[in-house]
């Protein structure tokens, strides 16, 4: 069920390049108007796939050797969704 909401995402995560082990921040800001209370739910997906092999990414090896360097690109995908939160006035 998807309802139109009087809400705007004022900041969404941007692409970043990091090294393994680096901490990252992925800010996301949300603004809703009116008297209805909302919260923000963000779903994250983590994908890892081989990057395109370029000549400089392959290890130079002795003939017959099967070793090579394969670099990976990692994708962290998100879907921000405004969620209606009923306010208990009792």
HTML snippet that shows the backbone in 3Dmol.js (N, CA, C, O; Angstrom):
<script src="https://3Dmol.org/build/3Dmol-min.js"></script>
<div id="view" style="width:600px;height:400px;position:relative"></div>
<script>
const pdb = `
ATOM      1  N   UNK A   1       0.851  -1.181   0.000  1.00  0.00           N
ATOM      2  CA  UNK A   1       0.000   0.000   0.000  1.00  0.00           C
ATOM      3  C   UNK A   1       0.889   1.234   0.000  1.00  0.00           C
ATOM      4  O   UNK A   1       1.763   1.391   0.852  1.00  0.00           O
ATOM      5  N   UNK A   2       0.654   2.078  -0.943  1.00  0.00           N
ATOM      6  CA  UNK A   2       1.455   3.299  -1.047  1.00  0.00           C
ATOM      7  C   UNK A   2       0.510   4.492  -1.019  1.00  0.00           C
ATOM      8  O   UNK A   2      -0.368   4.619  -1.873  1.00  0.00           O
ATOM      9  N   UNK A   3       0.692   5.355  -0.042  1.00  0.00           N
ATOM     10  CA  UNK A   3      -0.157   6.525   0.084  1.00  0.00           C
ATOM     11  C   UNK A   3       0.638   7.782  -0.220  1.00  0.00           C
ATOM     12  O   UNK A   3       1.791   7.900   0.195  1.00  0.00           O
ATOM     13  N   UNK A   4       0.033   8.731  -0.944  1.00  0.00           N
ATOM     14  CA  UNK A   4       0.740   9.996  -1.170  1.00  0.00           C
ATOM     15  C   UNK A   4       0.857  10.757   0.146  1.00  0.00           C
ATOM     16  O   UNK A   4      -0.130  10.899   0.869  1.00  0.00           O
ATOM     17  N   UNK A   5       2.034  11.239   0.457  1.00  0.00           N
ATOM     18  CA  UNK A   5       2.265  11.920   1.721  1.00  0.00           C
ATOM     19  C   UNK A   5       2.784  13.330   1.473  1.00  0.00           C
ATOM     20  O   UNK A   5       3.510  13.564   0.508  1.00  0.00           O
ATOM     21  N   UNK A   6       2.410  14.280   2.350  1.00  0.00           N
ATOM     22  CA  UNK A   6       2.956  15.631   2.225  1.00  0.00           C
ATOM     23  C   UNK A   6       4.368  15.662   2.811  1.00  0.00           C
ATOM     24  O   UNK A   6       4.597  16.246   3.870  1.00  0.00           O
ATOM     25  N   UNK A   7       5.301  15.035   2.120  1.00  0.00           N
ATOM     26  CA  UNK A   7       6.651  14.899   2.664  1.00  0.00           C
ATOM     27  C   UNK A   7       7.688  15.082   1.567  1.00  0.00           C
ATOM     28  O   UNK A   7       7.414  14.874   0.385  1.00  0.00           O
ATOM     29  N   UNK A   8       8.887  15.476   1.986  1.00  0.00           N
ATOM     30  CA  UNK A   8       9.978  15.698   1.049  1.00  0.00           C
ATOM     31  C   UNK A   8      11.276  15.165   1.632  1.00  0.00           C
ATOM     32  O   UNK A   8      11.565  15.363   2.812  1.00  0.00           O
ATOM     33  N   UNK A   9      12.058  14.488   0.797  1.00  0.00           N
ATOM     34  CA  UNK A   9      13.405  14.106   1.201  1.00  0.00           C
ATOM     35  C   UNK A   9      14.306  15.284   0.868  1.00  0.00           C
ATOM     36  O   UNK A   9      14.465  15.640  -0.300  1.00  0.00           O
ATOM     37  N   UNK A  10      14.889  15.885   1.883  1.00  0.00           N
ATOM     38  CA  UNK A  10      15.708  17.076   1.682  1.00  0.00           C
ATOM     39  C   UNK A  10      17.180  16.741   1.494  1.00  0.00           C
ATOM     40  O   UNK A  10      17.950  17.591   1.048  1.00  0.00           O
ATOM     41  N   UNK A  11      17.580  15.537   1.821  1.00  0.00           N
ATOM     42  CA  UNK A  11      18.953  15.087   1.603  1.00  0.00           C
ATOM     43  C   UNK A  11      18.941  13.579   1.415  1.00  0.00           C
ATOM     44  O   UNK A  11      18.314  12.858   2.192  1.00  0.00           O
ATOM     45  N   UNK A  12      19.626  13.103   0.394  1.00  0.00           N
ATOM     46  CA  UNK A  12      19.729  11.664   0.149  1.00  0.00           C
ATOM     47  C   UNK A  12      21.209  11.289   0.051  1.00  0.00           C
ATOM     48  O   UNK A  12      22.035  12.135  -0.293  1.00  0.00           O
ATOM     49  N   UNK A  13      21.554  10.034   0.349  1.00  0.00           N
ATOM     50  CA  UNK A  13      22.961   9.622   0.262  1.00  0.00           C
ATOM     51  C   UNK A  13      23.522   9.817  -1.139  1.00  0.00           C
ATOM     52  O   UNK A  13      22.807   9.695  -2.133  1.00  0.00           O
ATOM     53  N   UNK A  14      24.801  10.118  -1.198  1.00  0.00           N
ATOM     54  CA  UNK A  14      25.496  10.331  -2.475  1.00  0.00           C
ATOM     55  C   UNK A  14      26.522   9.217  -2.681  1.00  0.00           C
ATOM     56  O   UNK A  14      26.906   8.540  -1.727  1.00  0.00           O
ATOM     57  N   UNK A  15      26.961   9.030  -3.910  1.00  0.00           N
ATOM     58  CA  UNK A  15      28.007   8.052  -4.209  1.00  0.00           C
ATOM     59  C   UNK A  15      29.301   8.447  -3.508  1.00  0.00           C
ATOM     60  O   UNK A  15      29.678   9.619  -3.492  1.00  0.00           O
ATOM     61  N   UNK A  16      29.971   7.464  -2.934  1.00  0.00           N
ATOM     62  CA  UNK A  16      31.268   7.699  -2.304  1.00  0.00           C
ATOM     63  C   UNK A  16      32.222   6.587  -2.709  1.00  0.00           C
ATOM     64  O   UNK A  16      31.800   5.470  -3.008  1.00  0.00           O
ATOM     65  N   UNK A  17      33.500   6.900  -2.716  1.00  0.00           N
ATOM     66  CA  UNK A  17      34.527   5.900  -2.969  1.00  0.00           C
ATOM     67  C   UNK A  17      35.317   5.735  -1.682  1.00  0.00           C
ATOM     68  O   UNK A  17      35.821   6.712  -1.129  1.00  0.00           O
ATOM     69  N   UNK A  18      35.426   4.506  -1.207  1.00  0.00           N
ATOM     70  CA  UNK A  18      36.129   4.234   0.048  1.00  0.00           C
ATOM     71  C   UNK A  18      37.023   3.018  -0.113  1.00  0.00           C
ATOM     72  O   UNK A  18      36.911   2.268  -1.083  1.00  0.00           O
ATOM     73  N   UNK A  19      37.903   2.839   0.845  1.00  0.00           N
ATOM     74  CA  UNK A  19      38.736   1.642   0.875  1.00  0.00           C
ATOM     75  C   UNK A  19      38.171   0.684   1.911  1.00  0.00           C
ATOM     76  O   UNK A  19      37.422   1.089   2.801  1.00  0.00           O
ATOM     77  N   UNK A  20      38.530  -0.573   1.792  1.00  0.00           N
ATOM     78  CA  UNK A  20      38.064  -1.582   2.734  1.00  0.00           C
ATOM     79  C   UNK A  20      38.437  -1.162   4.149  1.00  0.00           C
ATOM     80  O   UNK A  20      39.574  -0.766   4.409  1.00  0.00           O
ATOM     81  N   UNK A  21      37.480  -1.251   5.052  1.00  0.00           N
ATOM     82  CA  UNK A  21      37.706  -0.895   6.445  1.00  0.00           C
ATOM     83  C   UNK A  21      37.370   0.548   6.780  1.00  0.00           C
ATOM     84  O   UNK A  21      37.297   0.901   7.957  1.00  0.00           O
ATOM     85  N   UNK A  22      37.162   1.398   5.766  1.00  0.00           N
ATOM     86  CA  UNK A  22      36.809   2.799   6.015  1.00  0.00           C
ATOM     87  C   UNK A  22      35.392   2.888   6.572  1.00  0.00           C
ATOM     88  O   UNK A  22      34.514   2.120   6.178  1.00  0.00           O
ATOM     89  N   UNK A  23      35.176   3.824   7.485  1.00  0.00           N
ATOM     90  CA  UNK A  23      33.830   4.135   7.954  1.00  0.00           C
ATOM     91  C   UNK A  23      33.191   5.079   6.947  1.00  0.00           C
ATOM     92  O   UNK A  23      33.865   5.926   6.360  1.00  0.00           O
ATOM     93  N   UNK A  24      31.897   4.927   6.753  1.00  0.00           N
ATOM     94  CA  UNK A  24      31.200   5.832   5.844  1.00  0.00           C
ATOM     95  C   UNK A  24      29.968   6.391   6.532  1.00  0.00           C
ATOM     96  O   UNK A  24      29.386   5.756   7.412  1.00  0.00           O
ATOM     97  N   UNK A  25      29.585   7.572   6.122  1.00  0.00           N
ATOM     98  CA  UNK A  25      28.336   8.176   6.563  1.00  0.00           C
ATOM     99  C   UNK A  25      27.471   8.364   5.334  1.00  0.00           C
ATOM    100  O   UNK A  25      27.942   8.817   4.291  1.00  0.00           O
ATOM    101  N   UNK A  26      26.212   8.016   5.465  1.00  0.00           N
ATOM    102  CA  UNK A  26      25.281   8.195   4.356  1.00  0.00           C
ATOM    103  C   UNK A  26      24.067   8.947   4.900  1.00  0.00           C
ATOM    104  O   UNK A  26      23.068   8.338   5.281  1.00  0.00           O
ATOM    105  N   UNK A  27      24.168  10.288   4.932  1.00  0.00           N
ATOM    106  CA  UNK A  27      23.093  11.080   5.518  1.00  0.00           C
ATOM    107  C   UNK A  27      21.821  11.053   4.676  1.00  0.00           C
ATOM    108  O   UNK A  27      21.863  10.964   3.449  1.00  0.00           O
ATOM    109  N   UNK A  28      20.706  11.131   5.365  1.00  0.00           N
ATOM    110  CA  UNK A  28      19.411  11.194   4.706  1.00  0.00           C
ATOM    111  C   UNK A  28      18.516  12.061   5.582  1.00  0.00           C
ATOM    112  O   UNK A  28      18.405  11.818   6.783  1.00  0.00           O
ATOM    113  N   UNK A  29      17.882  13.059   5.001  1.00  0.00           N
ATOM    114  CA  UNK A  29      17.015  13.948   5.762  1.00  0.00           C
ATOM    115  C   UNK A  29      15.622  13.964   5.135  1.00  0.00           C
ATOM    116  O   UNK A  29      15.460  13.843   3.921  1.00  0.00           O
ATOM    117  N   UNK A  30      14.627  14.118   6.005  1.00  0.00           N
ATOM    118  CA  UNK A  30      13.237  13.989   5.606  1.00  0.00           C
ATOM    119  C   UNK A  30      12.421  15.075   6.298  1.00  0.00           C
ATOM    120  O   UNK A  30      12.613  15.328   7.487  1.00  0.00           O
ATOM    121  N   UNK A  31      11.517  15.717   5.568  1.00  0.00           N
ATOM    122  CA  UNK A  31      10.669  16.730   6.173  1.00  0.00           C
ATOM    123  C   UNK A  31       9.222  16.454   5.792  1.00  0.00           C
ATOM    124  O   UNK A  31       8.898  16.304   4.614  1.00  0.00           O
ATOM    125  N   UNK A  32       8.362  16.390   6.791  1.00  0.00           N
ATOM    126  CA  UNK A  32       6.928  16.199   6.557  1.00  0.00           C
ATOM    127  C   UNK A  32       6.195  17.435   7.063  1.00  0.00           C
ATOM    128  O   UNK A  32       6.650  18.105   7.991  1.00  0.00           O
ATOM    129  N   UNK A  33       5.067  17.725   6.447  1.00  0.00           N
ATOM    130  CA  UNK A  33       4.284  18.874   6.898  1.00  0.00           C
ATOM    131  C   UNK A  33       2.926  18.400   7.384  1.00  0.00           C
ATOM    132  O   UNK A  33       2.494  17.289   7.078  1.00  0.00           O
ATOM    133  N   UNK A  34       2.266  19.251   8.139  1.00  0.00           N
ATOM    134  CA  UNK A  34       0.949  18.904   8.652  1.00  0.00           C
ATOM    135  C   UNK A  34       1.026  18.374  10.071  1.00  0.00           C
ATOM    136  O   UNK A  34       2.094  18.349  10.682  1.00  0.00           O
ATOM    137  N   UNK A  35      -0.118  17.953  10.585  1.00  0.00           N
ATOM    138  CA  UNK A  35      -0.172  17.491  11.970  1.00  0.00           C
ATOM    139  C   UNK A  35       0.088  15.995  12.100  1.00  0.00           C
ATOM    140  O   UNK A  35       0.229  15.486  13.211  1.00  0.00           O
ATOM    141  N   UNK A  36       0.151  15.294  10.984  1.00  0.00           N
ATOM    142  CA  UNK A  36       0.402  13.854  11.020  1.00  0.00           C
ATOM    143  C   UNK A  36       1.859  13.591  11.378  1.00  0.00           C
ATOM    144  O   UNK A  36       2.756  14.294  10.913  1.00  0.00           O
ATOM    145  N   UNK A  37       2.090  12.579  12.203  1.00  0.00           N
ATOM    146  CA  UNK A  37       3.450  12.239  12.619  1.00  0.00           C
ATOM    147  C   UNK A  37       4.022  11.159  11.701  1.00  0.00           C
ATOM    148  O   UNK A  37       3.344  10.178  11.394  1.00  0.00           O
ATOM    149  N   UNK A  38       5.265  11.340  11.267  1.00  0.00           N
ATOM    150  CA  UNK A  38       5.921  10.387  10.381  1.00  0.00           C
ATOM    151  C   UNK A  38       7.282  10.012  10.941  1.00  0.00           C
ATOM    152  O   UNK A  38       7.893  10.768  11.695  1.00  0.00           O
ATOM    153  N   UNK A  39       7.735   8.846  10.563  1.00  0.00           N
ATOM    154  CA  UNK A  39       9.130   8.484  10.819  1.00  0.00           C
ATOM    155  C   UNK A  39       9.714   8.047   9.485  1.00  0.00           C
ATOM    156  O   UNK A  39       8.991   7.911   8.497  1.00  0.00           O
ATOM    157  N   UNK A  40      11.009   7.829   9.458  1.00  0.00           N
ATOM    158  CA  UNK A  40      11.677   7.471   8.215  1.00  0.00           C
ATOM    159  C   UNK A  40      12.258   6.076   8.338  1.00  0.00           C
ATOM    160  O   UNK A  40      13.022   5.789   9.260  1.00  0.00           O
ATOM    161  N   UNK A  41      11.896   5.218   7.414  1.00  0.00           N
ATOM    162  CA  UNK A  41      12.452   3.862   7.370  1.00  0.00           C
ATOM    163  C   UNK A  41      13.331   3.767   6.133  1.00  0.00           C
ATOM    164  O   UNK A  41      12.894   4.083   5.026  1.00  0.00           O
ATOM    165  N   UNK A  42      14.569   3.332   6.324  1.00  0.00           N
ATOM    166  CA  UNK A  42      15.472   3.178   5.186  1.00  0.00           C
ATOM    167  C   UNK A  42      15.884   1.721   5.093  1.00  0.00           C
ATOM    168  O   UNK A  42      16.385   1.141   6.056  1.00  0.00           O
ATOM    169  N   UNK A  43      15.671   1.145   3.939  1.00  0.00           N
ATOM    170  CA  UNK A  43      16.107  -0.231   3.693  1.00  0.00           C
ATOM    171  C   UNK A  43      17.400  -0.174   2.906  1.00  0.00           C
ATOM    172  O   UNK A  43      17.510   0.577   1.937  1.00  0.00           O
ATOM    173  N   UNK A  44      18.393  -0.973   3.324  1.00  0.00           N
ATOM    174  CA  UNK A  44      19.697  -0.986   2.670  1.00  0.00           C
ATOM    175  C   UNK A  44      19.959  -2.346   2.063  1.00  0.00           C
ATOM    176  O   UNK A  44      19.617  -3.371   2.652  1.00  0.00           O
ATOM    177  N   UNK A  45      20.564  -2.360   0.892  1.00  0.00           N
ATOM    178  CA  UNK A  45      20.990  -3.598   0.236  1.00  0.00           C
ATOM    179  C   UNK A  45      22.478  -3.504  -0.039  1.00  0.00           C
ATOM    180  O   UNK A  45      22.984  -2.443  -0.405  1.00  0.00           O
ATOM    181  N   UNK A  46      23.164  -4.593   0.135  1.00  0.00           N
ATOM    182  CA  UNK A  46      24.611  -4.654  -0.078  1.00  0.00           C
ATOM    183  C   UNK A  46      24.878  -5.597  -1.237  1.00  0.00           C
ATOM    184  O   UNK A  46      24.508  -6.769  -1.175  1.00  0.00           O
ATOM    185  N   UNK A  47      25.507  -5.111  -2.283  1.00  0.00           N
ATOM    186  CA  UNK A  47      25.836  -5.922  -3.450  1.00  0.00           C
ATOM    187  C   UNK A  47      27.339  -5.887  -3.669  1.00  0.00           C
ATOM    188  O   UNK A  47      27.979  -4.854  -3.474  1.00  0.00           O
ATOM    189  N   UNK A  48      27.889  -6.998  -4.067  1.00  0.00           N
ATOM    190  CA  UNK A  48      29.311  -7.053  -4.390  1.00  0.00           C
ATOM    191  C   UNK A  48      29.436  -7.794  -5.709  1.00  0.00           C
ATOM    192  O   UNK A  48      28.928  -8.907  -5.849  1.00  0.00           O
ATOM    193  N   UNK A  49      30.107  -7.188  -6.673  1.00  0.00           N
ATOM    194  CA  UNK A  49      30.261  -7.824  -7.977  1.00  0.00           C
ATOM    195  C   UNK A  49      31.649  -7.504  -8.521  1.00  0.00           C
ATOM    196  O   UNK A  49      32.237  -6.482  -8.168  1.00  0.00           O
ATOM    197  N   UNK A  50      32.171  -8.374  -9.376  1.00  0.00           N
ATOM    198  CA  UNK A  50      33.497  -8.105  -9.948  1.00  0.00           C
ATOM    199  C   UNK A  50      33.477  -6.830 -10.788  1.00  0.00           C
ATOM    200  O   UNK A  50      32.549  -6.593 -11.562  1.00  0.00           O
ATOM    201  N   UNK A  51      34.504  -6.027 -10.624  1.00  0.00           N
ATOM    202  CA  UNK A  51      34.659  -4.839 -11.462  1.00  0.00           C
ATOM    203  C   UNK A  51      35.152  -5.290 -12.828  1.00  0.00           C
ATOM    204  O   UNK A  51      35.661  -6.400 -12.981  1.00  0.00           O
ATOM    205  N   UNK A  52      34.995  -4.423 -13.814  1.00  0.00           N
ATOM    206  CA  UNK A  52      35.522  -4.761 -15.138  1.00  0.00           C
ATOM    207  C   UNK A  52      37.023  -4.966 -15.041  1.00  0.00           C
ATOM    208  O   UNK A  52      37.732  -4.176 -14.416  1.00  0.00           O
ATOM    209  N   UNK A  53      37.495  -6.027 -15.662  1.00  0.00           N
ATOM    210  CA  UNK A  53      38.925  -6.307 -15.627  1.00  0.00           C
ATOM    211  C   UNK A  53      39.643  -5.410 -16.628  1.00  0.00           C
ATOM    212  O   UNK A  53      39.372  -5.455 -17.828  1.00  0.00           O
ATOM    213  N   UNK A  54      40.538  -4.615 -16.131  1.00  0.00           N
ATOM    214  CA  UNK A  54      41.364  -3.777 -16.985  1.00  0.00           C
ATOM    215  C   UNK A  54      42.765  -4.365 -17.007  1.00  0.00           C
ATOM    216  O   UNK A  54      43.144  -5.106 -16.100  1.00  0.00           O
ATOM    217  N   UNK A  55      43.516  -4.046 -18.011  1.00  0.00           N
ATOM    218  CA  UNK A  55      44.857  -4.620 -18.165  1.00  0.00           C
ATOM    219  C   UNK A  55      45.711  -4.376 -16.929  1.00  0.00           C
ATOM    220  O   UNK A  55      46.440  -5.274 -16.507  1.00  0.00           O
ATOM    221  N   UNK A  56      45.643  -3.187 -16.338  1.00  0.00           N
ATOM    222  CA  UNK A  56      46.481  -2.899 -15.175  1.00  0.00           C
ATOM    223  C   UNK A  56      45.983  -3.588 -13.902  1.00  0.00           C
ATOM    224  O   UNK A  56      46.700  -3.606 -12.902  1.00  0.00           O
ATOM    225  N   UNK A  57      44.768  -4.157 -13.914  1.00  0.00           N
ATOM    226  CA  UNK A  57      44.245  -4.853 -12.742  1.00  0.00           C
ATOM    227  C   UNK A  57      44.629  -6.329 -12.722  1.00  0.00           C
ATOM    228  O   UNK A  57      44.494  -6.987 -11.691  1.00  0.00           O
ATOM    229  N   UNK A  58      45.099  -6.847 -13.831  1.00  0.00           N
ATOM    230  CA  UNK A  58      45.467  -8.253 -13.886  1.00  0.00           C
ATOM    231  C   UNK A  58      46.893  -8.429 -13.389  1.00  0.00           C
ATOM    232  O   UNK A  58      47.772  -7.627 -13.705  1.00  0.00           O
ATOM    233  N   UNK A  59      47.117  -9.474 -12.615  1.00  0.00           N
ATOM    234  CA  UNK A  59      48.466  -9.739 -12.118  1.00  0.00           C
ATOM    235  C   UNK A  59      49.313 -10.304 -13.247  1.00  0.00           C
ATOM    236  O   UNK A  59      48.845 -11.123 -14.038  1.00  0.00           O
ATOM    237  N   UNK A  60      50.546  -9.866 -13.315  1.00  0.00           N
ATOM    238  CA  UNK A  60      51.470 -10.428 -14.300  1.00  0.00           C
ATOM    239  C   UNK A  60      51.956 -11.745 -13.731  1.00  0.00           C
ATOM    240  O   UNK A  60      52.446 -11.792 -12.603  1.00  0.00           O
ATOM    241  N   UNK A  61      51.828 -12.803 -14.490  1.00  0.00           N
ATOM    242  CA  UNK A  61      52.177 -14.120 -13.967  1.00  0.00           C
ATOM    243  C   UNK A  61      53.009 -14.898 -14.970  1.00  0.00           C
ATOM    244  O   UNK A  61      53.077 -14.559 -16.152  1.00  0.00           O
ATOM    245  N   UNK A  62      53.627 -15.933 -14.475  1.00  0.00           N
ATOM    246  CA  UNK A  62      54.434 -16.823 -15.306  1.00  0.00           C
ATOM    247  C   UNK A  62      53.479 -17.648 -16.156  1.00  0.00           C
ATOM    248  O   UNK A  62      52.396 -17.992 -15.683  1.00  0.00           O
ATOM    249  N   UNK A  63      53.845 -17.983 -17.411  1.00  0.00           N
ATOM    250  CA  UNK A  63      52.961 -18.821 -18.228  1.00  0.00           C
ATOM    251  C   UNK A  63      52.573 -20.089 -17.470  1.00  0.00           C
ATOM    252  O   UNK A  63      53.415 -20.733 -16.844  1.00  0.00           O
ATOM    253  N   UNK A  64      51.303 -20.433 -17.534  1.00  0.00           N
ATOM    254  CA  UNK A  64      50.824 -21.621 -16.828  1.00  0.00           C
ATOM    255  C   UNK A  64      50.249 -21.300 -15.463  1.00  0.00           C
ATOM    256  O   UNK A  64      49.524 -22.112 -14.888  1.00  0.00           O
ATOM    257  N   UNK A  65      50.562 -20.129 -14.941  1.00  0.00           N
ATOM    258  CA  UNK A  65      50.025 -19.738 -13.640  1.00  0.00           C
ATOM    259  C   UNK A  65      48.579 -19.287 -13.830  1.00  0.00           C
ATOM    260  O   UNK A  65      48.244 -18.669 -14.840  1.00  0.00           O
ATOM    261  N   UNK A  66      47.735 -19.594 -12.866  1.00  0.00           N
ATOM    262  CA  UNK A  66      46.318 -19.231 -12.977  1.00  0.00           C
ATOM    263  C   UNK A  66      45.938 -18.081 -12.053  1.00  0.00           C
ATOM    264  O   UNK A  66      44.764 -17.724 -11.961  1.00  0.00           O
ATOM    265  N   UNK A  67      46.902 -17.508 -11.381  1.00  0.00           N
ATOM    266  CA  UNK A  67      46.551 -16.458 -10.430  1.00  0.00           C
ATOM    267  C   UNK A  67      46.378 -15.125 -11.134  1.00  0.00           C
ATOM    268  O   UNK A  67      47.120 -14.794 -12.058  1.00  0.00           O
ATOM    269  N   UNK A  68      45.400 -14.374 -10.690  1.00  0.00           N
ATOM    270  CA  UNK A  68      45.214 -13.015 -11.170  1.00  0.00           C
ATOM    271  C   UNK A  68      44.487 -12.223 -10.097  1.00  0.00           C
ATOM    272  O   UNK A  68      43.852 -12.796  -9.211  1.00  0.00           O
ATOM    273  N   UNK A  69      44.583 -10.925 -10.180  1.00  0.00           N
ATOM    274  CA  UNK A  69      43.937 -10.059  -9.205  1.00  0.00           C
ATOM    275  C   UNK A  69      42.556  -9.706  -9.733  1.00  0.00           C
ATOM    276  O   UNK A  69      42.415  -9.268 -10.875  1.00  0.00           O
ATOM    277  N   UNK A  70      41.550  -9.892  -8.914  1.00  0.00           N
ATOM    278  CA  UNK A  70      40.199  -9.484  -9.297  1.00  0.00           C
ATOM    279  C   UNK A  70      39.742  -8.463  -8.266  1.00  0.00           C
ATOM    280  O   UNK A  70      39.670  -8.766  -7.075  1.00  0.00           O
ATOM    281  N   UNK A  71      39.439  -7.278  -8.712  1.00  0.00           N
ATOM    282  CA  UNK A  71      38.936  -6.258  -7.805  1.00  0.00           C
ATOM    283  C   UNK A  71      37.415  -6.281  -7.855  1.00  0.00           C
ATOM    284  O   UNK A  71      36.818  -6.647  -8.868  1.00  0.00           O
ATOM    285  N   UNK A  72      36.803  -5.889  -6.756  1.00  0.00           N
ATOM    286  CA  UNK A  72      35.348  -5.898  -6.678  1.00  0.00           C
ATOM    287  C   UNK A  72      34.828  -4.497  -6.429  1.00  0.00           C
ATOM    288  O   UNK A  72      35.476  -3.684  -5.769  1.00  0.00           O
ATOM    289  N   UNK A  73      33.666  -4.232  -6.958  1.00  0.00           N
ATOM    290  CA  UNK A  73      32.949  -3.010  -6.629  1.00  0.00           C
ATOM    291  C   UNK A  73      31.831  -3.409  -5.682  1.00  0.00           C
ATOM    292  O   UNK A  73      31.176  -4.434  -5.869  1.00  0.00           O
ATOM    293  N   UNK A  74      31.626  -2.602  -4.684  1.00  0.00           N
ATOM    294  CA  UNK A  74      30.574  -2.869  -3.717  1.00  0.00           C
ATOM    295  C   UNK A  74      29.526  -1.768  -3.830  1.00  0.00           C
ATOM    296  O   UNK A  74      29.856  -0.584  -3.895  1.00  0.00           O
ATOM    297  N   UNK A  75      28.288  -2.165  -3.851  1.00  0.00           N
ATOM    298  CA  UNK A  75      27.193  -1.214  -3.953  1.00  0.00           C
ATOM    299  C   UNK A  75      26.336  -1.315  -2.702  1.00  0.00           C
ATOM    300  O   UNK A  75      25.940  -2.409  -2.300  1.00  0.00           O
ATOM    301  N   UNK A  76      26.054  -0.185  -2.093  1.00  0.00           N
ATOM    302  CA  UNK A  76      25.154  -0.124  -0.959  1.00  0.00           C
ATOM    303  C   UNK A  76      23.963   0.679  -1.438  1.00  0.00           C
ATOM    304  O   UNK A  76      24.053   1.896  -1.602  1.00  0.00           O
ATOM    305  N   UNK A  77      22.857   0.011  -1.661  1.00  0.00           N
ATOM    306  CA  UNK A  77      21.681   0.654  -2.236  1.00  0.00           C
ATOM    307  C   UNK A  77      20.648   0.893  -1.146  1.00  0.00           C
ATOM    308  O   UNK A  77      20.590   0.154  -0.163  1.00  0.00           O
ATOM    309  N   UNK A  78      19.850   1.904  -1.318  1.00  0.00           N
ATOM    310  CA  UNK A  78      18.872   2.242  -0.299  1.00  0.00           C
ATOM    311  C   UNK A  78      17.541   2.603  -0.934  1.00  0.00           C
ATOM    312  O   UNK A  78      17.454   2.933  -2.116  1.00  0.00           O
ATOM    313  N   UNK A  79      16.513   2.527  -0.110  1.00  0.00           N
ATOM    314  CA  UNK A  79      15.193   2.997  -0.519  1.00  0.00           C
ATOM    315  C   UNK A  79      14.558   3.676   0.688  1.00  0.00           C
ATOM    316  O   UNK A  79      14.017   2.994   1.558  1.00  0.00           O
ATOM    317  N   UNK A  80      14.611   5.008   0.762  1.00  0.00           N
ATOM    318  CA  UNK A  80      13.974   5.691   1.887  1.00  0.00           C
ATOM    319  C   UNK A  80      12.465   5.714   1.695  1.00  0.00           C
ATOM    320  O   UNK A  80      11.976   5.988   0.599  1.00  0.00           O
ATOM    321  N   UNK A  81      11.734   5.427   2.753  1.00  0.00           N
ATOM    322  CA  UNK A  81      10.282   5.364   2.684  1.00  0.00           C
ATOM    323  C   UNK A  81       9.680   6.076   3.890  1.00  0.00           C
ATOM    324  O   UNK A  81       9.963   5.694   5.025  1.00  0.00           O
ATOM    325  N   UNK A  82       8.857   7.103   3.675  1.00  0.00           N
ATOM    326  CA  UNK A  82       8.183   7.723   4.814  1.00  0.00           C
ATOM    327  C   UNK A  82       7.121   6.770   5.358  1.00  0.00           C
ATOM    328  O   UNK A  82       6.369   6.167   4.591  1.00  0.00           O
ATOM    329  N   UNK A  83       7.065   6.638   6.662  1.00  0.00           N
ATOM    330  CA  UNK A  83       6.133   5.713   7.299  1.00  0.00           C
ATOM    331  C   UNK A  83       5.239   6.500   8.251  1.00  0.00           C
ATOM    332  O   UNK A  83       5.731   7.240   9.104  1.00  0.00           O
ATOM    333  N   UNK A  84       3.942   6.341   8.106  1.00  0.00           N
ATOM    334  CA  UNK A  84       2.988   7.006   8.992  1.00  0.00           C
ATOM    335  C   UNK A  84       3.068   6.385  10.375  1.00  0.00           C
ATOM    336  O   UNK A  84       3.033   5.163  10.520  1.00  0.00           O
ATOM    337  N   UNK A  85       3.175   7.229  11.388  1.00  0.00           N
ATOM    338  CA  UNK A  85       3.218   6.756  12.772  1.00  0.00           C
ATOM    339  C   UNK A  85       2.039   7.375  13.504  1.00  0.00           C
ATOM    340  O   UNK A  85       2.030   8.580  13.756  1.00  0.00           O
ATOM    341  N   UNK A  86       1.033   6.554  13.852  1.00  0.00           N
ATOM    342  CA  UNK A  86      -0.115   7.123  14.567  1.00  0.00           C
ATOM    343  C   UNK A  86       0.310   7.607  15.955  1.00  0.00           C
ATOM    344  O   UNK A  86       1.070   6.933  16.650  1.00  0.00           O
ATOM    345  N   UNK A  87      -0.179   8.761  16.342  1.00  0.00           N
ATOM    346  CA  UNK A  87       0.154   9.329  17.647  1.00  0.00           C
ATOM    347  C   UNK A  87      -0.945   8.955  18.624  1.00  0.00           C
ATOM    348  O   UNK A  87      -2.123   9.205  18.372  1.00  0.00           O
ATOM    349  N   UNK A  88      -0.559   8.358  19.734  1.00  0.00           N
ATOM    350  CA  UNK A  88      -1.513   7.964  20.768  1.00  0.00           C
ATOM    351  C   UNK A  88      -1.828   9.190  21.615  1.00  0.00           C
ATOM    352  O   UNK A  88      -0.967   9.682  22.345  1.00  0.00           O
ATOM    353  N   UNK A  89      -3.053   9.679  21.519  1.00  0.00           N
ATOM    354  CA  UNK A  89      -3.442  10.878  22.264  1.00  0.00           C
ATOM    355  C   UNK A  89      -4.219  10.546  23.525  1.00  0.00           C
ATOM    356  O   UNK A  89      -4.714  11.444  24.207  1.00  0.00           O
ATOM    357  N   UNK A  90      -4.330   9.259  23.839  1.00  0.00           N
ATOM    358  CA  UNK A  90      -5.100   8.856  25.029  1.00  0.00           C
ATOM    359  C   UNK A  90      -4.349   9.143  26.301  1.00  0.00           C
ATOM    360  O   UNK A  90      -4.851   8.867  27.390  1.00  0.00           O
TER     361      UNK A  90
END
`;
const viewer = $3Dmol.createViewer("view");
viewer.addModel(pdb, "pdb");
viewer.setStyle({}, {cartoon: {color: "spectrum"}});
viewer.zoomTo();
viewer.render();
</script>
